[in-house]
Amino acid sequence: KEELRLELKNQKQLEYGKERIAAILNEGEERKGQLEKGVREVDEAIEGLETWLSAVKEQQSTAAAAVENGNEEEKGTSKADRIALPADTHSAQMLALSAENAAIDDCVYFLDQALVRGSISVDVFLKEVRKLSKRQFMAKAHLIKIAQSRAAENR
C-alpha cells in the first residue's frame, strides 16, 4: 500500500512536470513566433531604409551634377524662394519687417494660449505683450515709412 502511494505521488509529480514542460514549450513557441515576426519587421524596415538611402544618394548626385552645371532649378531652390528674393535694400527691409511682424503675431498668440492654460500669470502676459506690441508698432511704422519713401521715389 505504501508502495502504491509512493508510485501515485511520483506519478503526480511527473504529470505536474510534464504540464510545466508543455507550458514552457508553448511559451517558447510563442516567443519564437514573436521573434520571427520582429525579424520580418526589421527586415522590411531595413529594406525600406535601403530604398530611401538609394533615392537620397541619387538625389544628391543629381543635385551635385546640377551645381556643377549651374542649373538653378535642380539646386534645390524652389520657384517661391526665387520670388521672395528682395530686389533692392528697401525690399529686403520690407521683407524682414513683414516677417518680424508675422512672428510677433505668432508670439502674442502663443502667449495668449499660455495664459489660457495658466502657464503664465497675467502680469507676465501683459509685460510681454506690451514689449512685443511696441516692437510690432515700430516694425509697422518702419514698413509704412519705407512704402512712403518708395512711393515718393516712383513719382
Disulfide bonds with the S-S distance in Angstrom:
none
